[in-house]
Amino acid sequence: MSAPKIRVIKARLSGEGDDAGAVAELLARLLPALSEGRCQVGEISPAYPNRRGTGARRYFDLYLINPDTTGRTGTEDRPGARPPLPG
């Protein structure tokens, strides 16, 4: 059996108060189940004040485990999903 293929996506959320932290925690809790274990959230950074304006931002990595390499967008099976935009 080969090692799982993992791709990393760097993410930043920004919002009022610590809304970004709340959403990051929610993603960390729900994404593994919603993606059948194919997407997981790494460590979530502490809150950093926004440089301009109010609120705070959070950084984290999303790990895509064994991403689909067939070219499917993931929307084909969802009723009412929009087709992907051309090139």
Protein Blocks (a to p, Z undefined) as FASTA:
>chain_A
ZZddddddddddddehjlmmmmmmmmmmmmmmmnnopaccdddddddddfbdgddddddd
dddehiafehpaolmmpghiacddeZZ
